Amino acid sequence: MNFLIDNNLPPAIARALHELSKSEGHLVIPLKDKFPSNATDIYWISELKAEGGWAVVSQDKFSKGDAERLAFRECGLPIFCLAKQWGQMTYWNKAENLVRWWPAITQQAGLISGGAAFRVPWRFTAPGKFEQIKI
């Protein structure tokens, strides 16, 4: 499975997750390493949909407009939205907690056929429970 980490998370965290999970066959890249910095959400989500095999991890609320929400809703990809509390945490706290959540995220992404969106709460409780959400 390939994972795209949205621009609202530090690219270094995406690269660290890639190194940690490449032995499991996962590719993890920051959005800015795959698409131009001026790429719209509609453009890059359409490209990922066309390629297939992608999941998205974002701190975004996907509330920019109807067209963006529709693109995410119809993309057919697993999308993991970090809960509001993630935005209040420091870089190192985010990195630590995302590593804690990562096995659950990769497992859930592998179980999904078609698209679905999940909220990733700040507090981790084993085995990692997500709330399915509607974008």
A tleap script that builds the chain and sets N, CA, C and O, in Angstrom:
source leaprc.protein.ff14SB
mol = sequence {
  NMET ASN PHE LEU ILE ASP ASN ASN LEU PRO
  PRO ALA ILE ALA ARG ALA LEU HIE GLU LEU
  SER LYS SER GLU GLY HIE LEU VAL ILE PRO
  LEU LYS ASP LYS PHE PRO SER ASN ALA THR
  ASP ILE TYR TRP ILE SER GLU LEU LYS ALA
  GLU GLY GLY TRP ALA VAL VAL SER GLN ASP
  LYS PHE SER LYS GLY ASP ALA GLU ARG LEU
  ALA PHE ARG GLU CYS GLY LEU PRO ILE PHE
  CYS LEU ALA LYS GLN TRP GLY GLN MET THR
  TYR TRP ASN LYS ALA GLU ASN LEU VAL ARG
  TRP TRP PRO ALA ILE THR GLN GLN ALA GLY
  LEU ILE SER GLY GLY ALA ALA PHE ARG VAL
  PRO TRP ARG PHE THR ALA PRO GLY LYS PHE
  GLU GLN ILE LYS CILE
}
set mol.1.N position { 0.856 -1.182 0.000 }
set mol.1.CA position { 0.000 0.000 0.000 }
set mol.1.C position { 0.892 1.232 0.000 }
set mol.1.O position { 1.953 1.258 0.624 }
set mol.2.N position { 0.439 2.238 -0.707 }
set mol.2.CA position { 1.126 3.526 -0.754 }
set mol.2.C position { 0.358 4.526 0.098 }
set mol.2.O position { -0.872 4.561 0.077 }
set mol.3.N position { 1.093 5.333 0.844 }
set mol.3.CA position { 0.482 6.338 1.710 }
set mol.3.C position { 1.012 7.712 1.346 }
set mol.3.O position { 2.221 7.922 1.250 }
set mol.4.N position { 0.089 8.646 1.145 }
set mol.4.CA position { 0.452 10.033 0.893 }
set mol.4.C position { 0.146 10.821 2.158 }
set mol.4.O position { -0.973 10.783 2.670 }
set mol.5.N position { 1.144 11.531 2.653 }
set mol.5.CA position { 0.976 12.371 3.833 }
set mol.5.C position { 0.756 13.802 3.337 }
set mol.5.O position { 1.608 14.371 2.655 }
set mol.6.N position { -0.377 14.364 3.683 }
set mol.6.CA position { -0.790 15.686 3.203 }
set mol.6.C position { 0.179 16.777 3.678 }
set mol.6.O position { 0.950 16.581 4.617 }
set mol.7.N position { 0.116 17.920 3.008 }
set mol.7.CA position { 1.022 19.039 3.306 }
set mol.7.C position { 0.859 19.621 4.702 }
set mol.7.O position { 1.724 20.372 5.154 }
set mol.8.N position { -0.211 19.298 5.387 }
set mol.8.CA position { -0.406 19.863 6.715 }
set mol.8.C position { 0.316 19.064 7.802 }
set mol.8.O position { 0.152 19.342 8.990 }
set mol.9.N position { 1.098 18.093 7.403 }
set mol.9.CA position { 1.978 17.361 8.323 }
set mol.9.C position { 3.408 17.500 7.816 }
set mol.9.O position { 3.630 17.580 6.608 }
set mol.10.N position { 4.376 17.530 8.723 }
set mol.10.CA position { 5.764 17.724 8.292 }
set mol.10.C position { 6.264 16.598 7.376 }
set mol.10.O position { 6.083 15.421 7.687 }
set mol.11.N position { 6.889 16.955 6.255 }
set mol.11.CA position { 7.428 15.947 5.340 }
set mol.11.C position { 8.415 14.988 6.020 }
set mol.11.O position { 8.503 13.822 5.636 }
set mol.12.N position { 9.148 15.462 7.013 }
set mol.12.CA position { 10.109 14.598 7.702 }
set mol.12.C position { 9.410 13.432 8.397 }
set mol.12.O position { 9.967 12.338 8.484 }
set mol.13.N position { 8.204 13.658 8.889 }
set mol.13.CA position { 7.461 12.567 9.524 }
set mol.13.C position { 7.086 11.523 8.474 }
set mol.13.O position { 7.166 10.323 8.737 }
set mol.14.N position { 6.682 11.967 7.298 }
set mol.14.CA position { 6.360 11.024 6.214 }
set mol.14.C position { 7.592 10.192 5.843 }
set mol.14.O position { 7.501 8.979 5.652 }
set mol.15.N position { 8.724 10.851 5.746 }
set mol.15.CA position { 9.945 10.127 5.374 }
set mol.15.C position { 10.363 9.132 6.456 }
set mol.15.O position { 10.850 8.043 6.150 }
set mol.16.N position { 10.173 9.508 7.717 }
set mol.16.CA position { 10.487 8.584 8.822 }
set mol.16.C position { 9.547 7.382 8.784 }
set mol.16.O position { 9.986 6.246 8.963 }
set mol.17.N position { 8.258 7.625 8.553 }
set mol.17.CA position { 7.307 6.521 8.454 }
set mol.17.C position { 7.652 5.603 7.285 }
set mol.17.O position { 7.477 4.388 7.370 }
set mol.18.N position { 8.139 6.186 6.198 }
set mol.18.CA position { 8.559 5.367 5.059 }
set mol.18.C position { 9.690 4.419 5.463 }
set mol.18.O position { 9.636 3.222 5.182 }
set mol.19.N position { 10.694 4.954 6.112 }
set mol.19.CA position { 11.820 4.122 6.537 }
set mol.19.C position { 11.368 3.024 7.502 }
set mol.19.O position { 11.848 1.893 7.431 }
set mol.20.N position { 10.450 3.362 8.395 }
set mol.20.CA position { 9.975 2.394 9.379 }
set mol.20.C position { 9.093 1.307 8.776 }
set mol.20.O position { 9.028 0.200 9.310 }
set mol.21.N position { 8.416 1.605 7.674 }
set mol.21.CA position { 7.460 0.634 7.148 }
set mol.21.C position { 7.808 0.063 5.779 }
set mol.21.O position { 7.032 -0.724 5.238 }
set mol.22.N position { 8.947 0.432 5.203 }
set mol.22.CA position { 9.271 -0.105 3.883 }
set mol.22.C position { 9.553 -1.601 3.920 }
set mol.22.O position { 9.401 -2.275 2.901 }
set mol.23.N position { 9.963 -2.141 5.073 }
set mol.23.CA position { 10.188 -3.593 5.173 }
set mol.23.C position { 8.865 -4.357 5.051 }
set mol.23.O position { 8.860 -5.552 4.757 }
set mol.24.N position { 7.748 -3.665 5.276 }
set mol.24.CA position { 6.429 -4.272 5.117 }
set mol.24.C position { 5.860 -4.017 3.725 }
set mol.24.O position { 4.722 -4.386 3.433 }
set mol.25.N position { 6.662 -3.382 2.869 }
set mol.25.CA position { 6.242 -3.136 1.500 }
set mol.25.C position { 5.447 -1.864 1.290 }
set mol.25.O position { 4.847 -1.686 0.230 }
set mol.26.N position { 5.425 -0.977 2.267 }
set mol.26.CA position { 4.674 0.269 2.142 }
set mol.26.C position { 5.574 1.401 1.649 }
set mol.26.O position { 6.748 1.492 2.007 }
set mol.27.N position { 4.996 2.240 0.832 }
set mol.27.CA position { 5.639 3.475 0.398 }
set mol.27.C position { 4.914 4.605 1.104 }
set mol.27.O position { 3.686 4.677 1.055 }
set mol.28.N position { 5.651 5.486 1.758 }
set mol.28.CA position { 5.064 6.632 2.447 }
set mol.28.C position { 5.801 7.873 1.959 }
set mol.28.O position { 7.017 7.986 2.116 }
set mol.29.N position { 5.057 8.799 1.366 }
set mol.29.CA position { 5.703 10.006 0.861 }
set mol.29.C position { 4.876 11.246 1.206 }
set mol.29.O position { 3.649 11.188 1.288 }
set mol.30.N position { 5.568 12.357 1.404 }
set mol.30.CA position { 4.842 13.620 1.598 }
set mol.30.C position { 4.275 14.100 0.262 }
set mol.30.O position { 4.866 13.860 -0.791 }
set mol.31.N position { 3.162 14.759 0.308 }
set mol.31.CA position { 2.507 15.252 -0.894 }
set mol.31.C position { 3.463 16.080 -1.747 }
set mol.31.O position { 3.466 15.956 -2.972 }
set mol.32.N position { 4.270 16.919 -1.110 }
set mol.32.CA position { 5.153 17.821 -1.872 }
set mol.32.C position { 6.244 17.082 -2.644 }
set mol.32.O position { 6.846 17.653 -3.554 }
set mol.33.N position { 6.509 15.814 -2.293 }
set mol.33.CA position { 7.494 15.031 -3.045 }
set mol.33.C position { 6.888 14.359 -4.275 }
set mol.33.O position { 7.624 13.874 -5.134 }
set mol.34.N position { 5.578 14.324 -4.370 }
set mol.34.CA position { 4.919 13.669 -5.502 }
set mol.34.C position { 4.251 14.665 -6.446 }
set mol.34.O position { 4.153 14.417 -7.648 }
set mol.35.N position { 3.793 15.787 -5.902 }
set mol.35.CA position { 3.040 16.756 -6.700 }
set mol.35.C position { 3.631 18.153 -6.539 }
set mol.35.O position { 4.271 18.446 -5.529 }
set mol.36.N position { 3.417 19.021 -7.536 }
set mol.36.CA position { 3.891 20.401 -7.418 }
set mol.36.C position { 3.248 21.099 -6.218 }
set mol.36.O position { 2.143 20.748 -5.802 }
set mol.37.N position { 3.940 22.072 -5.678 }
set mol.37.CA position { 3.447 22.766 -4.486 }
set mol.37.C position { 2.132 23.500 -4.737 }
set mol.37.O position { 1.375 23.761 -3.802 }
set mol.38.N position { 1.861 23.831 -5.997 }
set mol.38.CA position { 0.620 24.535 -6.305 }
set mol.38.C position { -0.503 23.596 -6.754 }
set mol.38.O position { -1.542 24.064 -7.219 }
set mol.39.N position { -0.312 22.287 -6.622 }
set mol.39.CA position { -1.338 21.322 -7.028 }
set mol.39.C position { -2.573 21.463 -6.131 }
set mol.39.O position { -2.463 21.536 -4.907 }
set mol.40.N position { -3.719 21.500 -6.752 }
set mol.40.CA position { -4.965 21.591 -5.990 }
set mol.40.C position { -5.311 20.225 -5.407 }
set mol.40.O position { -4.854 19.190 -5.892 }
set mol.41.N position { -6.121 20.245 -4.364 }
set mol.41.CA position { -6.580 18.986 -3.769 }
set mol.41.C position { -7.291 18.133 -4.812 }
set mol.41.O position { -7.099 16.918 -4.860 }
set mol.42.N position { -8.108 18.763 -5.643 }
set mol.42.CA position { -8.850 18.017 -6.666 }
set mol.42.C position { -7.888 17.330 -7.635 }
set mol.42.O position { -8.114 16.187 -8.031 }
set mol.43.N position { -6.820 18.023 -8.014 }
set mol.43.CA position { -5.857 17.444 -8.946 }
set mol.43.C position { -5.162 16.224 -8.338 }
set mol.43.O position { -5.163 15.147 -8.934 }
set mol.44.N position { -4.563 16.393 -7.140 }
set mol.44.CA position { -3.766 15.271 -6.635 }
set mol.44.C position { -4.626 14.106 -6.197 }
set mol.44.O position { -4.192 12.960 -6.315 }
set mol.45.N position { -5.824 14.348 -5.697 }
set mol.45.CA position { -6.671 13.225 -5.296 }
set mol.45.C position { -7.146 12.469 -6.543 }
set mol.45.O position { -7.295 11.248 -6.506 }
set mol.46.N position { -7.382 13.189 -7.644 }
set mol.46.CA position { -7.766 12.536 -8.902 }
set mol.46.C position { -6.623 11.679 -9.439 }
set mol.46.O position { -6.846 10.579 -9.946 }
set mol.47.N position { -5.407 12.187 -9.323 }
set mol.47.CA position { -4.242 11.424 -9.775 }
set mol.47.C position { -4.055 10.140 -8.945 }
set mol.47.O position { -3.771 9.074 -9.491 }
set mol.48.N position { -4.220 10.263 -7.618 }
set mol.48.CA position { -4.094 9.078 -6.761 }
set mol.48.C position { -5.188 8.061 -7.073 }
set mol.48.O position { -4.940 6.855 -7.083 }
set mol.49.N position { -6.383 8.548 -7.325 }
set mol.49.CA position { -7.496 7.661 -7.676 }
set mol.49.C position { -7.174 6.897 -8.959 }
set mol.49.O position { -7.410 5.692 -9.042 }
set mol.50.N position { -6.640 7.595 -9.950 }
set mol.50.CA position { -6.302 6.959 -11.222 }
set mol.50.C position { -5.207 5.907 -11.061 }
set mol.50.O position { -5.257 4.857 -11.701 }
set mol.51.N position { -4.220 6.184 -10.209 }
set mol.51.CA position { -3.138 5.225 -9.970 }
set mol.51.C position { -3.617 4.022 -9.177 }
set mol.51.O position { -3.212 2.892 -9.452 }
set mol.52.N position { -4.479 4.257 -8.193 }
set mol.52.CA position { -4.952 3.184 -7.321 }
set mol.52.C position { -3.878 2.774 -6.323 }
set mol.52.O position { -2.702 3.089 -6.504 }
set mol.53.N position { -4.280 2.078 -5.280 }
set mol.53.CA position { -3.333 1.565 -4.295 }
set mol.53.C position { -2.829 2.594 -3.300 }
set mol.53.O position { -1.801 2.378 -2.658 }
set mol.54.N position { -3.532 3.711 -3.159 }
set mol.54.CA position { -3.108 4.778 -2.269 }
set mol.54.C position { -4.068 4.951 -1.101 }
set mol.54.O position { -5.257 4.652 -1.207 }
set mol.55.N position { -3.536 5.435 0.009 }
set mol.55.CA position { -4.310 5.910 1.153 }
set mol.55.C position { -3.745 7.284 1.504 }
set mol.55.O position { -2.583 7.574 1.220 }
set mol.56.N position { -4.564 8.120 2.115 }
set mol.56.CA position { -4.174 9.487 2.449 }
set mol.56.C position { -4.265 9.678 3.961 }
set mol.56.O position { -5.227 9.255 4.601 }
set mol.57.N position { -3.236 10.326 4.515 }
set mol.57.CA position { -3.249 10.712 5.924 }
set mol.57.C position { -3.155 12.226 5.956 }
set mol.57.O position { -2.250 12.817 5.366 }
set mol.58.N position { -4.106 12.852 6.655 }
set mol.58.CA position { -4.178 14.305 6.633 }
set mol.58.C position { -4.649 14.853 7.974 }
set mol.58.O position { -5.338 14.181 8.741 }
set mol.59.N position { -4.258 16.075 8.224 }
set mol.59.CA position { -4.752 16.809 9.383 }
set mol.59.C position { -5.838 17.790 8.934 }
set mol.59.O position { -6.328 18.593 9.727 }
set mol.60.N position { -6.199 17.715 7.672 }
set mol.60.CA position { -7.177 18.608 7.071 }
set mol.60.C position { -8.590 18.236 7.514 }
set mol.60.O position { -8.865 17.084 7.848 }
set mol.61.N position { -9.475 19.224 7.511 }
set mol.61.CA position { -10.882 18.983 7.832 }
set mol.61.C position { -11.701 18.800 6.555 }
set mol.61.O position { -12.894 18.504 6.618 }
set mol.62.N position { -11.060 18.977 5.392 }
set mol.62.CA position { -11.713 18.838 4.096 }
set mol.62.C position { -12.974 19.694 4.023 }
set mol.62.O position { -14.041 19.230 3.620 }
set mol.63.N position { -12.823 20.941 4.417 }
set mol.63.CA position { -13.963 21.853 4.425 }
set mol.63.C position { -13.720 23.071 3.539 }
set mol.63.O position { -14.316 24.125 3.758 }
set mol.64.N position { -12.845 22.934 2.535 }
set mol.64.CA position { -12.512 24.073 1.682 }
set mol.64.C position { -13.645 24.447 0.749 }
set mol.64.O position { -13.811 25.621 0.416 }
set mol.65.N position { -14.417 23.482 0.327 }
set mol.65.CA position { -15.512 23.770 -0.587 }
set mol.65.C position { -16.153 22.482 -1.054 }
set mol.65.O position { -15.640 21.387 -0.823 }
set mol.66.N position { -17.279 22.637 -1.709 }
set mol.66.CA position { -18.039 21.473 -2.147 }
set mol.66.C position { -17.278 20.617 -3.155 }
set mol.66.O position { -17.358 19.389 -3.107 }
set mol.67.N position { -16.548 21.245 -4.060 }
set mol.67.CA position { -15.827 20.484 -5.080 }
set mol.67.C position { -14.744 19.605 -4.449 }
set mol.67.O position { -14.578 18.449 -4.837 }
set mol.68.N position { -14.008 20.153 -3.477 }
set mol.68.CA position { -12.968 19.374 -2.804 }
set mol.68.C position { -13.573 18.228 -1.997 }
set mol.68.O position { -13.088 17.098 -2.053 }
set mol.69.N position { -14.621 18.520 -1.256 }
set mol.69.CA position { -15.275 17.466 -0.468 }
set mol.69.C position { -15.783 16.358 -1.375 }
set mol.69.O position { -15.637 15.179 -1.055 }
set mol.70.N position { -16.375 16.723 -2.494 }
set mol.70.CA position { -16.888 15.738 -3.441 }
set mol.70.C position { -15.753 14.882 -3.996 }
set mol.70.O position { -15.898 13.667 -4.123 }
set mol.71.N position { -14.628 15.508 -4.327 }
set mol.71.CA position { -13.478 14.753 -4.842 }
set mol.71.C position { -12.996 13.736 -3.821 }
set mol.71.O position { -12.716 12.590 -4.173 }
set mol.72.N position { -12.896 14.141 -2.561 }
set mol.72.CA position { -12.462 13.204 -1.518 }
set mol.72.C position { -13.508 12.126 -1.279 }
set mol.72.O position { -13.165 10.965 -1.054 }
set mol.73.N position { -14.769 12.500 -1.325 }
set mol.73.CA position { -15.845 11.539 -1.098 }
set mol.73.C position { -15.865 10.456 -2.173 }
set mol.73.O position { -16.135 9.290 -1.886 }
set mol.74.N position { -15.578 10.849 -3.406 }
set mol.74.CA position { -15.703 9.937 -4.534 }
set mol.74.C position { -14.389 9.303 -4.984 }
set mol.74.O position { -14.366 8.579 -5.979 }
set mol.75.N position { -13.305 9.561 -4.274 }
set mol.75.CA position { -12.003 9.090 -4.745 }
set mol.75.C position { -11.807 7.579 -4.603 }
set mol.75.O position { -10.976 6.998 -5.301 }
set mol.76.N position { -12.552 6.946 -3.720 }
set mol.76.CA position { -12.414 5.494 -3.568 }
set mol.76.C position { -11.170 5.071 -2.825 }
set mol.76.O position { -10.745 3.921 -2.938 }
set mol.77.N position { -10.570 5.984 -2.059 }
set mol.77.CA position { -9.352 5.683 -1.314 }
set mol.77.C position { -9.614 5.757 0.186 }
set mol.77.O position { -10.483 6.506 0.632 }
set mol.78.N position { -8.866 4.981 0.963 }
set mol.78.CA position { -8.939 5.163 2.418 }
set mol.78.C position { -8.307 6.503 2.794 }
set mol.78.O position { -7.207 6.830 2.346 }
set mol.79.N position { -9.006 7.263 3.611 }
set mol.79.CA position { -8.513 8.562 4.061 }
set mol.79.C position { -8.542 8.570 5.580 }
set mol.79.O position { -9.562 8.268 6.199 }
set mol.80.N position { -7.410 8.918 6.166 }
set mol.80.CA position { -7.276 8.971 7.621 }
set mol.80.C position { -7.105 10.433 8.025 }
set mol.80.O position { -6.094 11.064 7.717 }
set mol.81.N position { -8.114 10.957 8.721 }
set mol.81.CA position { -8.126 12.349 9.138 }
set mol.81.C position { -7.758 12.429 10.617 }
set mol.81.O position { -8.450 11.872 11.469 }
set mol.82.N position { -6.682 13.111 10.906 }
set mol.82.CA position { -6.268 13.256 12.293 }
set mol.82.C position { -7.234 14.191 13.016 }
set mol.82.O position { -7.582 15.255 12.504 }
set mol.83.N position { -7.657 13.788 14.193 }
set mol.83.CA position { -8.618 14.566 14.976 }
set mol.83.C position { -8.048 15.939 15.334 }
set mol.83.O position { -6.843 16.174 15.245 }
set mol.84.N position { -8.928 16.818 15.734 }
set mol.84.CA position { -8.598 18.212 16.036 }
set mol.84.C position { -7.412 18.359 17.000 }
set mol.84.O position { -6.595 19.265 16.836 }
set mol.85.N position { -7.315 17.483 17.997 }
set mol.85.CA position { -6.259 17.591 19.009 }
set mol.85.C position { -4.857 17.491 18.407 }
set mol.85.O position { -3.911 18.050 18.962 }
set mol.86.N position { -4.709 16.790 17.286 }
set mol.86.CA position { -3.393 16.660 16.652 }
set mol.86.C position { -2.818 18.035 16.307 }
set mol.86.O position { -1.608 18.246 16.399 }
set mol.87.N position { -3.678 18.961 15.913 }
set mol.87.CA position { -3.230 20.290 15.513 }
set mol.87.C position { -2.667 21.116 16.655 }
set mol.87.O position { -1.978 22.110 16.424 }
set mol.88.N position { -2.952 20.715 17.873 }
set mol.88.CA position { -2.484 21.455 19.046 }
set mol.88.C position { -1.181 20.889 19.611 }
set mol.88.O position { -0.654 21.410 20.594 }
set mol.89.N position { -0.670 19.848 19.008 }
set mol.89.CA position { 0.498 19.170 19.554 }
set mol.89.C position { 1.788 19.619 18.865 }
set mol.89.O position { 1.773 20.142 17.750 }
set mol.90.N position { 2.895 19.399 19.560 }
set mol.90.CA position { 4.200 19.762 19.004 }
set mol.90.C position { 4.618 18.744 17.941 }
set mol.90.O position { 4.063 17.650 17.838 }
set mol.91.N position { 5.588 19.136 17.179 }
set mol.91.CA position { 6.158 18.281 16.131 }
set mol.91.C position { 6.519 16.904 16.682 }
set mol.91.O position { 6.115 15.887 16.119 }
set mol.92.N position { 7.277 16.865 17.780 }
set mol.92.CA position { 7.752 15.595 18.326 }
set mol.92.C position { 6.616 14.766 18.896 }
set mol.92.O position { 6.634 13.539 18.790 }
set mol.93.N position { 5.617 15.423 19.506 }
set mol.93.CA position { 4.457 14.678 20.000 }
set mol.93.C position { 3.675 14.058 18.844 }
set mol.93.O position { 3.226 12.916 18.934 }
set mol.94.N position { 3.516 14.811 17.767 }
set mol.94.CA position { 2.826 14.271 16.588 }
set mol.94.C position { 3.590 13.075 16.016 }
set mol.94.O position { 3.004 12.040 15.700 }
set mol.95.N position { 4.902 13.237 15.891 }
set mol.95.CA position { 5.717 12.156 15.330 }
set mol.95.C position { 5.585 10.893 16.177 }
set mol.95.O position { 5.355 9.804 15.651 }
set mol.96.N position { 5.732 11.047 17.480 }
set mol.96.CA position { 5.648 9.894 18.386 }
set mol.96.C position { 4.283 9.214 18.286 }
set mol.96.O position { 4.200 7.989 18.195 }
set mol.97.N position { 3.231 10.000 18.302 }
set mol.97.CA position { 1.896 9.406 18.306 }
set mol.97.C position { 1.527 8.804 16.953 }
set mol.97.O position { 0.830 7.791 16.900 }
set mol.98.N position { 1.983 9.407 15.868 }
set mol.98.CA position { 1.697 8.836 14.556 }
set mol.98.C position { 2.421 7.502 14.378 }
set mol.98.O position { 1.883 6.581 13.764 }
set mol.99.N position { 3.621 7.397 14.906 }
set mol.99.CA position { 4.328 6.104 14.872 }
set mol.99.C position { 3.541 5.066 15.684 }
set mol.99.O position { 3.434 3.909 15.278 }
set mol.100.N position { 3.004 5.474 16.805 }
set mol.100.CA position { 2.190 4.562 17.628 }
set mol.100.C position { 0.958 4.088 16.851 }
set mol.100.O position { 0.596 2.913 16.909 }
set mol.101.N position { 0.322 5.002 16.130 }
set mol.101.CA position { -0.876 4.677 15.369 }
set mol.101.C position { -0.585 3.944 14.056 }
set mol.101.O position { -1.468 3.278 13.516 }
set mol.102.N position { 0.627 4.057 13.545 }
set mol.102.CA position { 0.918 3.614 12.180 }
set mol.102.C position { 0.547 2.156 11.890 }
set mol.102.O position { -0.058 1.901 10.848 }
set mol.103.N position { 0.875 1.186 12.750 }
set mol.103.CA position { 0.465 -0.198 12.428 }
set mol.103.C position { -1.051 -0.337 12.269 }
set mol.103.O position { -1.506 -1.082 11.401 }
set mol.104.N position { -1.832 0.356 13.078 }
set mol.104.CA position { -3.291 0.286 12.955 }
set mol.104.C position { -3.755 0.945 11.658 }
set mol.104.O position { -4.674 0.450 11.005 }
set mol.105.N position { -3.128 2.051 11.284 }
set mol.105.CA position { -3.483 2.740 10.045 }
set mol.105.C position { -3.184 1.855 8.841 }
set mol.105.O position { -4.026 1.711 7.954 }
set mol.106.N position { -2.005 1.266 8.800 }
set mol.106.CA position { -1.660 0.417 7.650 }
set mol.106.C position { -2.560 -0.813 7.585 }
set mol.106.O position { -2.956 -1.239 6.501 }
set mol.107.N position { -2.878 -1.378 8.736 }
set mol.107.CA position { -3.760 -2.544 8.749 }
set mol.107.C position { -5.155 -2.175 8.251 }
set mol.107.O position { -5.722 -2.879 7.414 }
set mol.108.N position { -5.707 -1.082 8.758 }
set mol.108.CA position { -7.042 -0.648 8.347 }
set mol.108.C position { -7.071 -0.326 6.860 }
set mol.108.O position { -8.027 -0.687 6.173 }
set mol.109.N position { -6.051 0.341 6.353 }
set mol.109.CA position { -5.992 0.682 4.928 }
set mol.109.C position { -6.003 -0.585 4.069 }
set mol.109.O position { -6.611 -0.609 2.999 }
set mol.110.N position { -5.332 -1.631 4.541 }
set mol.110.CA position { -5.303 -2.886 3.805 }
set mol.110.C position { -6.623 -3.632 3.805 }
set mol.110.O position { -6.860 -4.475 2.941 }
set mol.111.N position { -7.477 -3.333 4.758 }
set mol.111.CA position { -8.768 -4.014 4.860 }
set mol.111.C position { -9.857 -3.366 4.011 }
set mol.111.O position { -10.900 -3.969 3.756 }
set mol.112.N position { -9.607 -2.136 3.577 }
set mol.112.CA position { -10.633 -1.367 2.873 }
set mol.112.C position { -10.618 -1.679 1.383 }
set mol.112.O position { -9.577 -1.624 0.728 }
set mol.113.N position { -11.779 -2.004 0.872 }
set mol.113.CA position { -11.956 -2.152 -0.566 }
set mol.113.C position { -12.871 -1.009 -0.985 }
set mol.113.O position { -14.041 -0.976 -0.603 }
set mol.114.N position { -12.350 -0.088 -1.757 }
set mol.114.CA position { -13.105 1.125 -2.059 }
set mol.114.C position { -12.748 2.205 -1.061 }
set mol.114.O position { -11.807 2.047 -0.282 }
set mol.115.N position { -13.466 3.269 -1.075 }
set mol.115.CA position { -13.118 4.403 -0.230 }
set mol.115.C position { -13.837 4.428 1.099 }
set mol.115.O position { -14.945 3.911 1.242 }
set mol.116.N position { -13.189 5.035 2.058 }
set mol.116.CA position { -13.772 5.272 3.378 }
set mol.116.C position { -12.897 6.297 4.076 }
set mol.116.O position { -11.702 6.404 3.800 }
set mol.117.N position { -13.501 7.044 4.976 }
set mol.117.CA position { -12.750 8.043 5.745 }
set mol.117.C position { -12.855 7.703 7.219 }
set mol.117.O position { -13.911 7.316 7.718 }
set mol.118.N position { -11.729 7.859 7.900 }
set mol.118.CA position { -11.649 7.519 9.317 }
set mol.118.C position { -11.021 8.664 10.090 }
set mol.118.O position { -10.083 9.303 9.614 }
set mol.119.N position { -11.535 8.922 11.274 }
set mol.119.CA position { -10.921 9.888 12.176 }
set mol.119.C position { -9.937 9.129 13.053 }
set mol.119.O position { -10.269 8.093 13.628 }
set mol.120.N position { -8.725 9.659 13.146 }
set mol.120.CA position { -7.698 9.092 14.011 }
set mol.120.C position { -7.651 9.947 15.270 }
set mol.120.O position { -7.159 11.075 15.231 }
set mol.121.N position { -8.158 9.424 16.390 }
set mol.121.CA position { -8.143 10.226 17.620 }
set mol.121.C position { -6.713 10.428 18.117 }
set mol.121.O position { -5.806 9.682 17.748 }
set mol.122.N position { -6.526 11.427 18.944 }
set mol.122.CA position { -5.201 11.648 19.519 }
set mol.122.C position { -4.829 10.504 20.442 }
set mol.122.O position { -3.720 9.976 20.369 }
set mol.123.N position { -5.741 10.125 21.297 }
set mol.123.CA position { -5.450 9.091 22.293 }
set mol.123.C position { -5.486 7.707 21.651 }
set mol.123.O position { -6.486 7.304 21.058 }
set mol.124.N position { -4.388 7.003 21.782 }
set mol.124.CA position { -4.292 5.655 21.234 }
set mol.124.C position { -4.757 4.643 22.266 }
set mol.124.O position { -4.294 4.641 23.406 }
set mol.125.N position { -5.668 3.793 21.857 }
set mol.125.CA position { -6.063 2.658 22.685 }
set mol.125.C position { -5.928 1.420 21.822 }
set mol.125.O position { -6.485 1.348 20.727 }
set mol.126.N position { -5.182 0.446 22.324 }
set mol.126.CA position { -4.938 -0.775 21.557 }
set mol.126.C position { -6.262 -1.475 21.291 }
set mol.126.O position { -7.112 -1.502 22.181 }
set mol.127.N position { -6.470 -2.024 20.150 }
set mol.127.CA position { -5.558 -2.194 19.025 }
set mol.127.C position { -5.580 -1.041 18.032 }
set mol.127.O position { -5.080 -1.192 16.918 }
set mol.128.N position { -6.137 0.092 18.395 }
set mol.128.CA position { -6.228 1.237 17.494 }
set mol.128.C position { -7.600 1.274 16.849 }
set mol.128.O position { -7.814 0.668 15.799 }
set mol.129.N position { -8.518 1.973 17.463 }
set mol.129.CA position { -9.895 2.019 16.965 }
set mol.129.C position { -10.163 3.361 16.297 }
set mol.129.O position { -9.863 4.424 16.840 }
set mol.130.N position { -10.738 3.275 15.099 }
set mol.130.CA position { -11.055 4.455 14.314 }
set mol.130.C position { -12.556 4.682 14.314 }
set mol.130.O position { -13.348 3.756 14.492 }
set mol.131.N position { -12.922 5.932 14.110 }
set mol.131.CA position { -14.327 6.275 13.892 }
set mol.131.C position { -14.487 6.557 12.411 }
set mol.131.O position { -13.799 7.417 11.861 }
set mol.132.N position { -15.391 5.839 11.763 }
set mol.132.CA position { -15.629 6.120 10.357 }
set mol.132.C position { -16.405 7.421 10.262 }
set mol.132.O position { -17.369 7.629 10.999 }
set mol.133.N position { -15.990 8.297 9.358 }
set mol.133.CA position { -16.615 9.607 9.217 }
set mol.133.C position { -17.047 9.835 7.784 }
set mol.133.O position { -16.617 9.138 6.865 }
set mol.134.N position { -17.896 10.812 7.616 }
set mol.134.CA position { -18.323 11.224 6.277 }
set mol.134.C position { -17.689 12.565 5.967 }
set mol.134.O position { -17.784 13.511 6.749 }
set mol.135.N position { -17.056 12.633 4.838 }
set mol.135.CA position { -16.428 13.892 4.405 }
set mol.135.C position { -17.427 14.664 3.586 }
set mol.135.O position { -17.123 15.759 3.113 }
savepdb mol mol.pdb
quit
